[in-house]
C-alpha cells in the first residue's frame, strides 16, 4: 500500500475523531429518577448538573435520595453512551 495514501487516511481519521469529540462535548443528555432527581451529562459522560426537587429530600430516608441519584446518574450515563456509539458508528476504527 502507498505510504502517502495511508498517512492521508490516518490524518483524515484523526480529524474525524477530533470532530466527533468536539461534537460530543457540545451535546448533553438528561437522566431522571421519577422526575425527582435529574442529572445532566455531556456527550463524554461528564456530569454537568444535578437537580433535586425538594420533595425528594426526607431527612428520615436519606437512602431513598441516594437511590434516586444513582438511578438518575445511570440513566444519563446510558444515554451518553448511546450518543458516543451513534457518533462513532461507521468509522471502522477498532475501539470506537
ABEGO torsion letter per residue (X at the ends): XBAAAAAAAAAAAAAAAAAAAAAAAABBBBBBBGGABBBBBBAAGBBABBBBBAAABBAABAAAAAAAAAAAAAAAAAAAAAAAAAAABGAGBBGX
